[in-house]
Amino acid sequence: MDESIIYAKKYLEDLLSFFGLNTVVTAHNSDDEVIELNIPSTHLNGFLIGQHGDTVRALQFIVSNALKNNDYPVTRVNVDVADYKKARSDRLAQTAEEWIAKVKETNEDMHLKPMNAADRRTVHKLAGDNGLQTESVGEGRDRHIVLKTPAKE
């Protein structure tokens, strides 16, 4: 794991220096075999995050593929710029709490808008922790979650 982290950190720093950003990326592993890479806040935050987080996801993909192509044991990577993903996840969790409360109150299933895999994972976990069942429905960009009331016994 350590050699994967070192390689991923160096690779991302080299990639950022190509864009004229010489910064130190912090790196550590999370509990579930994912390398966490954090880029500190700079004047290029908007550029590095991209529209709806597209650029940060692309950076993640590039680093992950570099690890795979060089046969490192750990290849799952999460890149965050100035805690953008953390703040986004926190906002999503607040909204999901409202959705969960509404489903419990109305006792009706709720189809959510399409969202990326990371956002779906956040909602699945939160709903499960609050006693609701969830299901991902659809394909590709149309994939979304259905919040369901708990099955009656």
N, CA and C atoms as a LAMMPS dump frame, in Angstrom:
ITEM: TIMESTEP
0
ITEM: NUMBER OF ATOMS
459
ITEM: BOX BOUNDS ff ff ff
-5.0000000000000000e+02 5.0000000000000000e+02
-5.0000000000000000e+02 5.0000000000000000e+02
-5.0000000000000000e+02 5.0000000000000000e+02
ITEM: ATOMS id mol type element x y z
1 1 1 N 0.828 -1.195 0
2 1 2 C 0 0 0
3 1 3 C 0.872 1.258 0
4 2 1 N 1.939 1.26 0.803
5 2 2 C 2.776 2.451 0.906
6 2 3 C 3.395 2.862 -0.42
7 3 1 N 3.876 1.89 -1.188
8 3 2 C 4.49 2.246 -2.477
9 3 3 C 3.44 2.784 -3.457
10 4 1 N 2.201 2.307 -3.356
11 4 2 C 1.114 2.833 -4.188
12 4 3 C 0.835 4.293 -3.837
13 5 1 N 0.821 4.598 -2.549
14 5 2 C 0.556 5.967 -2.087
15 5 3 C 1.661 6.909 -2.557
16 6 1 N 2.887 6.492 -2.384
17 6 2 C 4.025 7.327 -2.784
18 6 3 C 3.985 7.61 -4.282
19 7 1 N 3.717 6.556 -5.074
20 7 2 C 3.66 6.727 -6.528
21 7 3 C 2.517 7.664 -6.92
22 8 1 N 1.342 7.449 -6.356
23 8 2 C 0.163 8.264 -6.705
24 8 3 C 0.401 9.729 -6.349
25 9 1 N 0.966 9.979 -5.192
26 9 2 C 1.253 11.351 -4.737
27 9 3 C 2.224 12.033 -5.699
28 10 1 N 3.313 11.358 -6.016
29 10 2 C 4.335 11.923 -6.916
30 10 3 C 3.749 12.14 -8.31
31 11 1 N 2.973 11.179 -8.785
32 11 2 C 2.378 11.281 -10.122
33 11 3 C 1.461 12.504 -10.206
34 12 1 N 0.61 12.694 -9.197
35 12 2 C -0.312 13.832 -9.202
36 12 3 C 0.455 15.153 -9.088
37 13 1 N 1.472 15.197 -8.237
38 13 2 C 2.279 16.418 -8.116
39 13 3 C 2.959 16.758 -9.437
40 14 1 N 3.481 15.74 -10.119
41 14 2 C 4.116 15.966 -11.432
42 14 3 C 3.089 16.461 -12.451
43 15 1 N 1.901 15.886 -12.425
44 15 2 C 0.84 16.294 -13.339
45 15 3 C 0.44 17.75 -13.088
46 16 1 N 0.309 18.128 -11.833
47 16 2 C -0.045 19.503 -11.475
48 16 3 C 1.061 20.486 -11.879
49 17 1 N 2.314 20.057 -11.761
50 17 2 C 3.418 20.95 -12.129
51 17 3 C 3.415 21.216 -13.632
52 18 1 N 2.869 20.307 -14.403
53 18 2 C 2.721 20.509 -15.843
54 18 3 C 1.829 21.721 -16.122
55 19 1 N 0.857 21.956 -15.221
56 19 2 C -0.043 23.105 -15.355
57 19 3 C 0.487 24.335 -14.617
58 20 1 N 1.723 24.263 -14.149
59 20 2 C 2.349 25.4 -13.483
60 20 3 C 2.007 25.507 -12.019
61 21 1 N 1.49 24.455 -11.429
62 21 2 C 1.127 24.474 -10.017
63 21 3 C 2.088 23.578 -9.245
64 22 1 N 3.028 24.186 -8.564
65 22 2 C 3.973 23.432 -7.743
66 22 3 C 3.463 23.448 -6.312
67 23 1 N 2.854 22.359 -5.913
68 23 2 C 2.248 22.267 -4.586
69 23 3 C 2.485 20.884 -4.009
70 24 1 N 2.343 20.773 -2.715
71 24 2 C 2.503 19.495 -2.041
72 24 3 C 1.123 18.87 -1.852
73 25 1 N 0.95 17.691 -2.391
74 25 2 C -0.299 16.944 -2.267
75 25 3 C -0.191 16.078 -1.016
76 26 1 N -1.213 16.111 -0.166
77 26 2 C -1.211 15.214 0.99
78 26 3 C -1.854 13.898 0.578
79 27 1 N -1.296 12.825 1.104
80 27 2 C -1.774 11.504 0.702
81 27 3 C -1.842 10.576 1.911
82 28 1 N -2.884 9.772 1.942
83 28 2 C -3.02 8.731 2.957
84 28 3 C -3.997 7.683 2.443
85 29 1 N -4.052 6.555 3.126
86 29 2 C -5.018 5.533 2.717
87 29 3 C -6.217 5.573 3.642
88 30 1 N -7.37 5.284 3.069
89 30 2 C -8.577 5.228 3.886
90 30 3 C -8.812 3.779 4.296
91 31 1 N -9.827 3.558 5.06
92 31 2 C -10.096 2.226 5.592
93 31 3 C -10.398 1.194 4.513
94 32 1 N -10.972 1.628 3.411
95 32 2 C -11.435 0.663 2.406
96 32 3 C -10.53 0.592 1.171
97 33 1 N -9.205 0.559 1.401
98 33 2 C -8.251 0.353 0.308
99 33 3 C -8.356 1.407 -0.796
100 34 1 N -8.535 2.652 -0.407
101 34 2 C -8.587 3.759 -1.355
102 34 3 C -7.511 4.761 -0.973
103 35 1 N -6.749 5.218 -1.957
104 35 2 C -5.735 6.235 -1.711
105 35 3 C -6.41 7.604 -1.773
106 36 1 N -6.299 8.357 -0.693
107 36 2 C -6.884 9.693 -0.607
108 36 3 C -5.796 10.714 -0.93
109 37 1 N -6 11.516 -1.987
110 37 2 C -5.053 12.567 -2.366
111 37 3 C -5.752 13.906 -2.249
112 38 1 N -5.168 14.811 -1.465
113 38 2 C -5.784 16.117 -1.243
114 38 3 C -4.874 17.222 -1.77
115 39 1 N -5.417 18.014 -2.682
116 39 2 C -4.702 19.156 -3.237
117 39 3 C -5.139 20.377 -2.431
118 40 1 N -4.195 21.129 -1.845
119 40 2 C -4.587 22.29 -1.049
120 40 3 C -5.183 23.395 -1.913
121 41 1 N -5.847 24.333 -1.262
122 41 2 C -6.478 25.45 -1.958
123 41 3 C -5.425 26.338 -2.625
124 42 1 N -5.664 26.651 -3.904
125 42 2 C -4.764 27.518 -4.663
126 42 3 C -5.604 28.423 -5.563
127 43 1 N -4.925 29.228 -6.344
128 43 2 C -5.623 30.096 -7.301
129 43 3 C -6.233 29.294 -8.458
130 44 1 N -5.894 28.009 -8.569
131 44 2 C -6.415 27.17 -9.655
132 44 3 C -7.547 26.237 -9.211
133 45 1 N -8.161 26.499 -8.059
134 45 2 C -9.216 25.606 -7.57
135 45 3 C -10.302 25.358 -8.612
136 46 1 N -10.846 26.424 -9.177
137 46 2 C -11.927 26.284 -10.16
138 46 3 C -11.501 25.464 -11.36
139 47 1 N -10.29 25.694 -11.834
140 47 2 C -9.755 24.949 -12.977
141 47 3 C -9.604 23.473 -12.633
142 48 1 N -9.058 23.177 -11.456
143 48 2 C -8.811 21.787 -11.064
144 48 3 C -10.093 21.03 -10.736
145 49 1 N -11.096 21.727 -10.226
146 49 2 C -12.366 21.067 -9.918
147 49 3 C -13.162 20.867 -11.197
148 50 1 N -13.235 21.884 -12.03
149 50 2 C -13.975 21.784 -13.288
150 50 3 C -15.471 21.906 -13.055
151 51 1 N -16.211 21.899 -14.163
152 51 2 C -17.659 22.023 -14.082
153 51 3 C -18.259 20.762 -13.478
154 52 1 N -18.991 20.914 -12.397
155 52 2 C -19.627 19.793 -11.684
156 52 3 C -18.616 18.737 -11.239
157 53 1 N -17.354 19.135 -11.034
158 53 2 C -16.34 18.197 -10.555
159 53 3 C -15.759 17.307 -11.631
160 54 1 N -16.017 17.623 -12.896
161 54 2 C -15.536 16.769 -13.987
162 54 3 C -14.015 16.659 -14.037
163 55 1 N -13.31 17.769 -13.829
164 55 2 C -11.849 17.742 -13.936
165 55 3 C -11.23 16.956 -12.787
166 56 1 N -11.749 17.119 -11.591
167 56 2 C -11.201 16.377 -10.464
168 56 3 C -11.437 14.872 -10.654
169 57 1 N -12.571 14.488 -11.233
170 57 2 C -12.819 13.069 -11.53
171 57 3 C -11.868 12.571 -12.619
172 58 1 N -11.547 13.436 -13.58
173 58 2 C -10.598 13.053 -14.629
174 58 3 C -9.203 12.853 -14.032
175 59 1 N -8.8 13.72 -13.118
176 59 2 C -7.501 13.56 -12.451
177 59 3 C -7.47 12.226 -11.698
178 60 1 N -8.549 11.906 -11.04
179 60 2 C -8.677 10.649 -10.312
180 60 3 C -8.482 9.464 -11.261
181 61 1 N -9.145 9.532 -12.409
182 61 2 C -9.08 8.471 -13.418
183 61 3 C -7.646 8.307 -13.933
184 62 1 N -6.987 9.417 -14.201
185 62 2 C -5.618 9.376 -14.735
186 62 3 C -4.663 8.741 -13.726
187 63 1 N -4.748 9.165 -12.465
188 63 2 C -3.86 8.615 -11.438
189 63 3 C -4.15 7.132 -11.221
190 64 1 N -5.414 6.769 -11.193
191 64 2 C -5.792 5.368 -11.018
192 64 3 C -5.25 4.502 -12.153
193 65 1 N -5.373 4.985 -13.388
194 65 2 C -4.851 4.23 -14.536
195 65 3 C -3.339 4.125 -14.511
196 66 1 N -2.659 5.17 -14.054
197 66 2 C -1.196 5.117 -13.942
198 66 3 C -0.796 4.016 -12.954
199 67 1 N -1.532 3.915 -11.855
200 67 2 C -1.254 2.851 -10.878
201 67 3 C -1.494 1.468 -11.482
202 68 1 N -2.607 1.322 -12.2
203 68 2 C -2.923 0.03 -12.835
204 68 3 C -1.862 -0.352 -13.863
205 69 1 N -1.476 0.607 -14.699
206 69 2 C -0.507 0.329 -15.764
207 69 3 C 0.879 -0.012 -15.23
208 70 1 N 1.176 0.39 -14.013
209 70 2 C 2.471 0.085 -13.402
210 70 3 C 2.373 -1.016 -12.356
211 71 1 N 1.272 -1.757 -12.398
212 71 2 C 1.06 -2.945 -11.565
213 71 3 C 1.184 -2.71 -10.059
214 72 1 N 0.654 -1.585 -9.591
215 72 2 C 0.631 -1.355 -8.15
216 72 3 C -0.55 -2.102 -7.545
217 73 1 N -0.412 -2.564 -6.297
218 73 2 C -1.485 -3.374 -5.705
219 73 3 C -2.77 -2.602 -5.432
220 74 1 N -2.675 -1.332 -5.09
221 74 2 C -3.86 -0.526 -4.802
222 74 3 C -4.036 0.485 -5.926
223 75 1 N -5.221 0.482 -6.56
224 75 2 C -5.435 1.36 -7.715
225 75 3 C -6.639 2.281 -7.558
226 76 1 N -7.391 2.142 -6.477
227 76 2 C -8.541 3.033 -6.263
228 76 3 C -8.045 4.33 -5.65
229 77 1 N -8.44 5.445 -6.259
230 77 2 C -7.943 6.754 -5.857
231 77 3 C -9.103 7.723 -5.692
232 78 1 N -9.006 8.575 -4.677
233 78 2 C -9.961 9.659 -4.493
234 78 3 C -9.163 10.954 -4.423
235 79 1 N -9.363 11.847 -5.39
236 79 2 C -8.679 13.137 -5.41
237 79 3 C -9.665 14.21 -4.973
238 80 1 N -9.226 15.073 -4.062
239 80 2 C -10.066 16.181 -3.607
240 80 3 C -9.271 17.473 -3.72
241 81 1 N -9.928 18.526 -4.155
242 81 2 C -9.301 19.838 -4.302
243 81 3 C -9.93 20.784 -3.284
244 82 1 N -9.1 21.291 -2.354
245 82 2 C -9.548 22.262 -1.355
246 82 3 C -10.826 21.793 -0.643
247 83 1 N -10.905 20.507 -0.34
248 83 2 C -12.054 19.905 0.347
249 83 3 C -13.383 20.094 -0.386
250 84 1 N -13.325 20.243 -1.707
251 84 2 C -14.533 20.395 -2.526
252 84 3 C -15.461 19.189 -2.358
253 85 1 N -14.913 17.982 -2.493
254 85 2 C -15.745 16.779 -2.41
255 85 3 C -16.338 16.6 -1.015
256 86 1 N -15.554 16.918 -0.002
257 86 2 C -16.049 16.789 1.367
258 86 3 C -17.223 17.739 1.594
259 87 1 N -17.088 18.987 1.166
260 87 2 C -18.168 19.964 1.322
261 87 3 C -19.393 19.535 0.53
262 88 1 N -19.172 19.025 -0.671
263 88 2 C -20.28 18.562 -1.513
264 88 3 C -21 17.389 -0.851
265 89 1 N -20.229 16.462 -0.306
266 89 2 C -20.802 15.305 0.367
267 89 3 C -21.616 15.732 1.594
268 90 1 N -21.107 16.715 2.336
269 90 2 C -21.831 17.213 3.505
270 90 3 C -23.161 17.855 3.105
271 91 1 N -23.128 18.643 2.012
272 91 2 C -24.371 19.275 1.527
273 91 3 C -25.368 18.211 1.064
274 92 1 N -24.853 17.2 0.358
275 92 2 C -25.718 16.12 -0.122
276 92 3 C -26.324 15.366 1.058
277 93 1 N -25.547 15.13 2.091
278 93 2 C -26.045 14.413 3.268
279 93 3 C -27.182 15.192 3.927
280 94 1 N -27.059 16.516 3.995
281 94 2 C -28.138 17.333 4.563
282 94 3 C -29.416 17.2 3.741
283 95 1 N -29.274 17.278 2.429
284 95 2 C -30.434 17.153 1.542
285 95 3 C -31.031 15.747 1.643
286 96 1 N -30.166 14.737 1.708
287 96 2 C -30.639 13.352 1.798
288 96 3 C -31.431 13.132 3.084
289 97 1 N -31.02 13.789 4.153
290 97 2 C -31.773 13.678 5.418
291 97 3 C -33.21 14.156 5.208
292 98 1 N -33.384 15.231 4.441
293 98 2 C -34.725 15.75 4.15
294 98 3 C -35.518 14.746 3.311
295 99 1 N -34.857 14.15 2.3
296 99 2 C -35.529 13.144 1.462
297 99 3 C -35.97 11.958 2.307
298 100 1 N -35.085 11.513 3.19
299 100 2 C -35.365 10.355 4.041
300 100 3 C -36.557 10.659 4.951
301 101 1 N -36.562 11.844 5.539
302 101 2 C -37.677 12.237 6.413
303 101 3 C -38.991 12.254 5.633
304 102 1 N -38.948 12.758 4.397
305 102 2 C -40.156 12.831 3.587
306 102 3 C -40.675 11.432 3.243
307 103 1 N -39.77 10.51 2.893
308 103 2 C -40.184 9.139 2.562
309 103 3 C -40.799 8.473 3.787
310 104 1 N -40.202 8.685 4.949
311 104 2 C -40.749 8.097 6.184
312 104 3 C -42.111 8.691 6.512
313 105 1 N -42.254 9.994 6.265
314 105 2 C -43.514 10.684 6.57
315 105 3 C -44.634 10.261 5.623
316 106 1 N -44.359 10.223 4.321
317 106 2 C -45.392 9.925 3.323
318 106 3 C -45.564 8.435 3.092
319 107 1 N -44.556 7.648 3.478
320 107 2 C -44.586 6.203 3.243
321 107 3 C -44.65 5.855 1.751
322 108 1 N -44.113 6.74 0.901
323 108 2 C -44.082 6.517 -0.545
324 108 3 C -42.641 6.501 -1.035
325 109 1 N -42.371 5.64 -2.027
326 109 2 C -41.039 5.585 -2.613
327 109 3 C -40.719 6.915 -3.294
328 110 1 N -39.427 7.266 -3.321
329 110 2 C -39.012 8.522 -3.939
330 110 3 C -37.874 8.256 -4.929
331 111 1 N -38.1 8.678 -6.189
332 111 2 C -37.064 8.584 -7.216
333 111 3 C -36.237 9.865 -7.165
334 112 1 N -34.928 9.724 -6.97
335 112 2 C -34.048 10.884 -6.915
336 112 3 C -33.513 11.202 -8.301
337 113 1 N -32.947 12.389 -8.447
338 113 2 C -32.362 12.768 -9.735
339 113 3 C -31.096 11.936 -9.978
340 114 1 N -30.693 11.766 -11.247
341 114 2 C -29.462 11.024 -11.526
342 114 3 C -28.258 11.673 -10.838
343 115 1 N -27.339 10.832 -10.348
344 115 2 C -26.137 11.339 -9.691
345 115 3 C -24.977 10.387 -9.919
346 116 1 N -23.777 10.887 -9.689
347 116 2 C -22.591 10.063 -9.919
348 116 3 C -22.458 8.999 -8.829
349 117 1 N -21.555 8.068 -9.036
350 117 2 C -21.406 6.919 -8.146
351 117 3 C -21.077 7.329 -6.711
352 118 1 N -20.209 8.302 -6.545
353 118 2 C -19.826 8.733 -5.192
354 118 3 C -21.023 9.305 -4.445
355 119 1 N -21.831 10.104 -5.132
356 119 2 C -23.018 10.677 -4.497
357 119 3 C -24.035 9.586 -4.172
358 120 1 N -24.207 8.637 -5.085
359 120 2 C -25.137 7.528 -4.822
360 120 3 C -24.68 6.733 -3.595
361 121 1 N -23.37 6.496 -3.496
362 121 2 C -22.828 5.752 -2.361
363 121 3 C -23.16 6.469 -1.047
364 122 1 N -23.025 7.789 -1.035
365 122 2 C -23.336 8.585 0.153
366 122 3 C -24.806 8.413 0.546
367 123 1 N -25.699 8.503 -0.429
368 123 2 C -27.135 8.406 -0.152
369 123 3 C -27.506 6.978 0.284
370 124 1 N -26.951 5.962 -0.39
371 124 2 C -27.231 4.571 -0.003
372 124 3 C -26.873 4.354 1.472
373 125 1 N -25.678 4.803 1.859
374 125 2 C -25.203 4.592 3.228
375 125 3 C -26.095 5.32 4.234
376 126 1 N -26.393 6.561 3.962
377 126 2 C -27.204 7.365 4.868
378 126 3 C -28.622 6.796 5.007
379 127 1 N -29.206 6.397 3.9
380 127 2 C -30.563 5.836 3.938
381 127 3 C -30.573 4.522 4.708
382 128 1 N -29.567 3.68 4.468
383 128 2 C -29.472 2.407 5.183
384 128 3 C -29.331 2.611 6.685
385 129 1 N -28.531 3.614 7.058
386 129 2 C -28.342 3.93 8.477
387 129 3 C -29.625 4.448 9.12
388 130 1 N -30.553 4.953 8.301
389 130 2 C -31.818 5.498 8.802
390 130 3 C -32.999 4.555 8.577
391 131 1 N -32.721 3.304 8.259
392 131 2 C -33.777 2.304 8.173
393 131 3 C -34.539 2.234 6.868
394 132 1 N -34.05 2.901 5.824
395 132 2 C -34.715 2.807 4.52
396 132 3 C -33.958 1.852 3.611
397 133 1 N -34.669 1.331 2.641
398 133 2 C -34.041 0.515 1.614
399 133 3 C -33.792 1.397 0.395
400 134 1 N -32.755 1.069 -0.368
401 134 2 C -32.445 1.842 -1.568
402 134 3 C -32.178 0.901 -2.725
403 135 1 N -32.346 1.448 -3.913
404 135 2 C -32.054 0.685 -5.127
405 135 3 C -31.555 1.666 -6.181
406 136 1 N -30.456 1.286 -6.859
407 136 2 C -29.988 2.094 -7.986
408 136 3 C -30.669 1.582 -9.241
409 137 1 N -31.219 2.506 -10.025
410 137 2 C -31.986 2.16 -11.212
411 137 3 C -31.443 2.958 -12.391
412 138 1 N -31.451 2.347 -13.582
413 138 2 C -31.027 3.056 -14.776
414 138 3 C -29.587 2.73 -15.144
415 139 1 N -29.168 3.295 -16.253
416 139 2 C -27.83 3.036 -16.782
417 139 3 C -27.108 4.349 -17.041
418 140 1 N -25.796 4.314 -16.928
419 140 2 C -24.955 5.458 -17.3
420 140 3 C -25.332 6.732 -16.566
421 141 1 N -25.463 7.822 -17.324
422 141 2 C -25.752 9.132 -16.721
423 141 3 C -27.168 9.218 -16.152
424 142 1 N -28.046 8.28 -16.514
425 142 2 C -29.416 8.292 -16.012
426 142 3 C -29.58 7.47 -14.732
427 143 1 N -28.5 6.879 -14.222
428 143 2 C -28.58 6.036 -13.03
429 143 3 C -28.947 6.896 -11.823
430 144 1 N -29.962 6.446 -11.115
431 144 2 C -30.441 7.192 -9.957
432 144 3 C -30.885 6.236 -8.854
433 145 1 N -31.161 6.791 -7.711
434 145 2 C -31.562 5.999 -6.546
435 145 3 C -33.061 6.12 -6.324
436 146 1 N -33.65 5.015 -5.902
437 146 2 C -35.032 5.016 -5.437
438 146 3 C -34.98 4.73 -3.937
439 147 1 N -35.475 5.686 -3.146
440 147 2 C -35.578 5.487 -1.696
441 147 3 C -36.881 4.763 -1.435
442 148 1 N -36.801 3.663 -0.681
443 148 2 C -38 2.847 -0.439
444 148 3 C -38.256 2.721 1.055
445 149 1 N -39.518 2.675 1.396
446 149 2 C -39.877 2.46 2.799
447 149 3 C -39.481 1.035 3.173
448 150 1 N -39.2 0.811 4.436
449 150 2 C -38.808 -0.542 4.856
450 150 3 C -39.933 -1.54 4.596
451 151 1 N -39.548 -2.75 4.213
452 151 2 C -40.534 -3.791 3.936
453 151 3 C -41.272 -4.15 5.231
454 152 1 N -42.566 -4.311 5.108
455 152 2 C -43.379 -4.672 6.284
456 152 3 C -43.37 -6.182 6.441
457 153 1 N -43.273 -6.605 7.695
458 153 2 C -43.198 -8.062 7.945
459 153 3 C -44.535 -8.621 8.342
